[in-house]
């Protein structure tokens, strides 16, 4: 039966408009899908031969050759070498052209802006850090960091296909603009529009804890999981609830701001005021942890240093001051984790941030033991295992996803 008959028309009687809409589009769509499949494989698995691409895509070697020719013509794929070892001539290895797109990822903190540039394959080609030094122009600081990173990478500013910026605070889920960033008073609603105007490239601002959680899902303790809770323990506190592979943001973008969580034994938070002395922040935030450490004899410049000293003492004296401090810290953290588990009941809780990383397996094990005493949930609790700076890594991953999506979309713009 013909397509026309399938649609309820007599065979051979499909309208001219119908024929133009269906027949010419089918080969074009197939070419686009095949080209995208080849690009995705080359990005995911590195250099591949035509035979390997044919095997993985399920299309013939002739079709693969046509795909590669089209992608080479567009400057997206190149011959990267040869594969030796088989009979006859060595097979050519194809890879994505690294310089076909570049992206920038940034982590904006109150006292430091970190930036990195990567090519489309994910290879980082430059890293820089810029001290804001009290500057009240966030757009200028971000632009300076990106310009320095591009200069170090040896590329022009205009070569960037996407920029993703991680920052603390609440973002408007409708516009993506900062709505509340207590630690970054100059990070206001107009920043996103100003950055897009100045940088002339797609710009996304994302919550730092959300980015760290996605880095954890890609390369850390939650690798490959679609459902888990990521608890950020640092100067401030935060939560990323990953559900079905997506971060829950909430109607107003404030999901996960657990520093404001009311808890027994601490004053109640007051509206948008930073809860440094209220809520869960007063129990397990950076300043509270430093104060608790000092009470146990581990005064230090940072919470991470204090925890490191306490863990060293614990190794020497398992029942000493170090153990007492870590136990009390675990109890405080468990109060927040238990509250999260009552709502989400996750199978895995990852402790990140400077405190979660410094506490490591010792802190995680104590939290895992304490949480079932406070609620019905019994999650597995582990420390972060993301190497390097997780927020910056998450920003880079998000920027790469944007750039690659744009690359795939462009394949259809010139289909014959």
RAHUKA-V708392 format. One record per residue. RES is the residue in three letters. SS is DSSP state (H for helix, E for strand, - for the rest). NEAR is the number of other ideal C-beta (glycine too) atoms within 8 Angstrom. Layout:
RES_SS_NEAR ; RES_SS_NEAR
This chain:
UNK_-_4 ; UNK_-_7 ; UNK_H_7 ; UNK_H_12 ; UNK_H_10 ; UNK_H_7 ; UNK_-_8 ; UNK_-_4 ; UNK_-_8 ; UNK_-_6 ; UNK_-_8 ; UNK_-_6 ; UNK_-_7 ; UNK_-_9 ; UNK_-_6 ; UNK_H_5 ; UNK_H_6 ; UNK_H_10 ; UNK_H_9 ; UNK_H_8 ; UNK_H_6 ; UNK_H_9 ; UNK_H_6 ; UNK_H_7 ; UNK_H_8 ; UNK_H_8 ; UNK_H_8 ; UNK_H_11 ; UNK_H_10 ; UNK_H_8 ; UNK_H_12 ; UNK_H_11 ; UNK_H_8 ; UNK_H_12 ; UNK_H_12 ; UNK_H_10 ; UNK_H_9 ; UNK_H_15 ; UNK_H_16 ; UNK_H_9 ; UNK_H_12 ; UNK_H_15 ; UNK_H_11 ; UNK_H_5 ; UNK_H_7 ; UNK_-_5 ; UNK_-_8 ; UNK_E_12 ; UNK_-_10 ; UNK_H_12 ; UNK_H_8 ; UNK_H_8 ; UNK_H_16 ; UNK_H_13 ; UNK_H_7 ; UNK_H_9 ; UNK_H_11 ; UNK_-_5 ; UNK_-_8 ; UNK_-_6 ; UNK_H_8 ; UNK_H_6 ; UNK_H_10 ; UNK_H_14 ; UNK_H_9 ; UNK_H_8 ; UNK_H_14 ; UNK_H_13 ; UNK_H_8 ; UNK_H_10 ; UNK_H_12 ; UNK_H_10 ; UNK_H_6 ; UNK_-_7 ; UNK_-_6 ; UNK_-_10 ; UNK_E_12 ; UNK_E_7 ; UNK_E_6 ; UNK_E_7 ; UNK_E_7 ; UNK_E_7 ; UNK_E_10 ; UNK_-_5 ; UNK_-_3 ; UNK_-_7 ; UNK_-_2 ; UNK_-_3 ; UNK_-_3 ; UNK_-_7 ; UNK_E_10 ; UNK_E_10 ; UNK_E_12 ; UNK_E_14 ; UNK_E_12 ; UNK_E_11 ; UNK_-_10 ; UNK_H_8 ; UNK_H_9 ; UNK_H_10 ; UNK_-_11 ; UNK_E_16 ; UNK_E_17 ; UNK_E_15 ; UNK_E_19 ; UNK_E_17 ; UNK_E_15 ; UNK_E_12 ; UNK_-_11 ; UNK_-_6 ; UNK_-_5 ; UNK_-_10 ; UNK_E_14 ; UNK_E_13 ; UNK_E_15 ; UNK_E_14 ; UNK_E_15 ; UNK_E_15 ; UNK_E_11 ; UNK_-_18 ; UNK_-_9 ; UNK_-_9 ; UNK_-_7 ; UNK_E_9 ; UNK_E_11 ; UNK_E_10 ; UNK_E_9 ; UNK_E_11 ; UNK_E_9 ; UNK_E_11 ; UNK_-_7 ; UNK_-_10 ; UNK_-_4 ; UNK_-_4 ; UNK_-_8 ; UNK_-_5 ; UNK_-_7 ; UNK_H_12 ; UNK_H_10 ; UNK_H_8 ; UNK_H_13 ; UNK_H_13 ; UNK_H_11 ; UNK_H_9 ; UNK_H_15 ; UNK_H_15 ; UNK_H_9 ; UNK_H_11 ; UNK_H_15 ; UNK_H_16 ; UNK_H_7 ; UNK_H_11 ; UNK_H_10 ; UNK_-_5 ; UNK_-_11 ; UNK_-_5 ; UNK_H_9 ; UNK_H_6 ; UNK_H_9 ; UNK_E_15 ; UNK_E_13 ; UNK_E_15 ; UNK_E_16 ; UNK_E_18 ; UNK_E_15 ; UNK_E_17 ; UNK_E_15 ; UNK_-_12 ; UNK_-_13 ; UNK_E_12 ; UNK_E_13 ; UNK_-_12 ; UNK_-_9 ; UNK_-_4 ; UNK_-_6 ; UNK_-_9 ; UNK_-_12 ; UNK_E_16 ; UNK_E_10 ; UNK_E_8 ; UNK_-_11 ; UNK_-_9 ; UNK_-_10 ; UNK_-_14 ; UNK_-_5 ; UNK_-_8 ; UNK_-_11 ; UNK_-_6 ; UNK_-_9 ; UNK_-_7 ; UNK_H_14 ; UNK_H_13 ; UNK_H_8 ; UNK_H_9 ; UNK_H_15 ; UNK_H_11 ; UNK_H_7 ; UNK_H_8 ; UNK_H_12 ; UNK_-_6 ; UNK_-_10 ; UNK_-_9 ; UNK_E_12 ; UNK_E_12 ; UNK_E_14 ; UNK_E_14 ; UNK_E_16 ; UNK_H_13 ; UNK_H_14 ; UNK_H_13 ; UNK_H_17 ; UNK_H_19 ; UNK_H_17 ; UNK_H_14 ; UNK_H_15 ; UNK_H_19 ; UNK_H_13 ; UNK_H_10 ; UNK_H_8 ; UNK_-_13 ; UNK_-_11 ; UNK_-_13 ; UNK_-_9 ; UNK_-_4 ; UNK_-_9 ; UNK_-_6 ; UNK_-_9 ; UNK_E_14 ; UNK_E_16 ; UNK_E_15 ; UNK_E_18 ; UNK_E_15 ; UNK_E_13 ; UNK_-_11 ; UNK_-_8 ; UNK_-_11 ; UNK_E_15 ; UNK_E_15 ; UNK_E_14 ; UNK_E_15 ; UNK_E_12 ; UNK_E_17 ; UNK_E_10 ; UNK_-_5 ; UNK_-_6 ; UNK_E_6 ; UNK_E_11 ; UNK_-_9 ; UNK_-_9 ; UNK_-_9 ; UNK_-_4 ; UNK_-_8 ; UNK_-_12 ; UNK_-_8 ; UNK_-_9 ; UNK_-_14 ; UNK_-_9 ; UNK_H_13 ; UNK_H_14 ; UNK_H_11 ; UNK_-_9 ; UNK_-_7 ; UNK_-_11 ; UNK_-_4 ; UNK_-_4 ; UNK_-_11 ; UNK_-_7 ; UNK_-_7 ; UNK_-_12 ; UNK_-_6 ; UNK_-_4 ; UNK_-_4 ; UNK_-_6 ; UNK_-_7 ; UNK_-_13 ; UNK_-_8 ; UNK_-_6 ; UNK_-_12 ; UNK_H_14 ; UNK_H_17 ; UNK_H_17 ; UNK_H_12 ; UNK_H_12 ; UNK_H_14 ; UNK_-_14 ; UNK_H_12 ; UNK_H_8 ; UNK_H_12 ; UNK_H_14 ; UNK_H_13 ; UNK_H_8 ; UNK_H_12 ; UNK_H_16 ; UNK_H_10 ; UNK_H_6 ; UNK_-_12 ; UNK_-_6 ; UNK_-_14 ; UNK_-_7 ; UNK_-_11 ; UNK_-_3 ; UNK_-_9 ; UNK_H_15 ; UNK_H_10 ; UNK_H_9 ; UNK_H_15 ; UNK_H_17 ; UNK_H_10 ; UNK_H_12 ; UNK_H_15 ; UNK_H_14 ; UNK_H_9 ; UNK_H_13 ; UNK_H_13 ; UNK_H_7 ; UNK_H_7 ; UNK_-_9 ; UNK_-_6 ; UNK_-_4 ; UNK_-_10 ; UNK_H_11 ; UNK_H_17 ; UNK_H_12 ; UNK_H_9 ; UNK_H_13 ; UNK_H_16 ; UNK_H_9 ; UNK_H_10 ; UNK_H_15 ; UNK_H_13 ; UNK_H_10 ; UNK_H_12 ; UNK_H_14 ; UNK_H_13 ; UNK_H_14 ; UNK_H_16 ; UNK_H_15 ; UNK_H_13 ; UNK_H_13 ; UNK_H_15 ; UNK_H_15 ; UNK_H_10 ; UNK_H_6 ; UNK_H_9 ; UNK_-_8 ; UNK_-_13 ; UNK_-_6 ; UNK_E_14 ; UNK_E_17 ; UNK_E_18 ; UNK_E_18 ; UNK_E_17 ; UNK_H_14 ; UNK_H_12 ; UNK_H_17 ; UNK_H_17 ; UNK_H_12 ; UNK_H_12 ; UNK_H_16 ; UNK_H_9 ; UNK_H_7 ; UNK_H_10 ; UNK_H_18 ; UNK_H_14 ; UNK_H_9 ; UNK_H_13 ; UNK_H_15 ; UNK_H_10 ; UNK_H_8 ; UNK_H_12 ; UNK_H_17 ; UNK_H_9 ; UNK_H_5 ; UNK_H_8 ; UNK_-_9 ; UNK_-_6 ; UNK_-_11 ; UNK_-_5 ; UNK_-_14 ; UNK_E_7 ; UNK_E_13 ; UNK_E_12 ; UNK_E_14 ; UNK_-_15 ; UNK_-_8 ; UNK_-_13 ; UNK_-_4 ; UNK_-_6 ; UNK_-_7 ; UNK_H_14 ; UNK_H_12 ; UNK_H_14 ; UNK_H_15 ; UNK_H_18 ; UNK_H_16 ; UNK_H_15 ; UNK_H_12 ; UNK_H_14 ; UNK_H_16 ; UNK_H_13 ; UNK_H_8 ; UNK_H_14 ; UNK_H_14 ; UNK_H_12 ; UNK_H_8 ; UNK_H_12 ; UNK_H_14 ; UNK_H_10 ; UNK_H_8 ; UNK_H_8 ; UNK_-_12 ; UNK_-_9 ; UNK_-_6 ; UNK_-_7 ; UNK_-_9 ; UNK_-_5
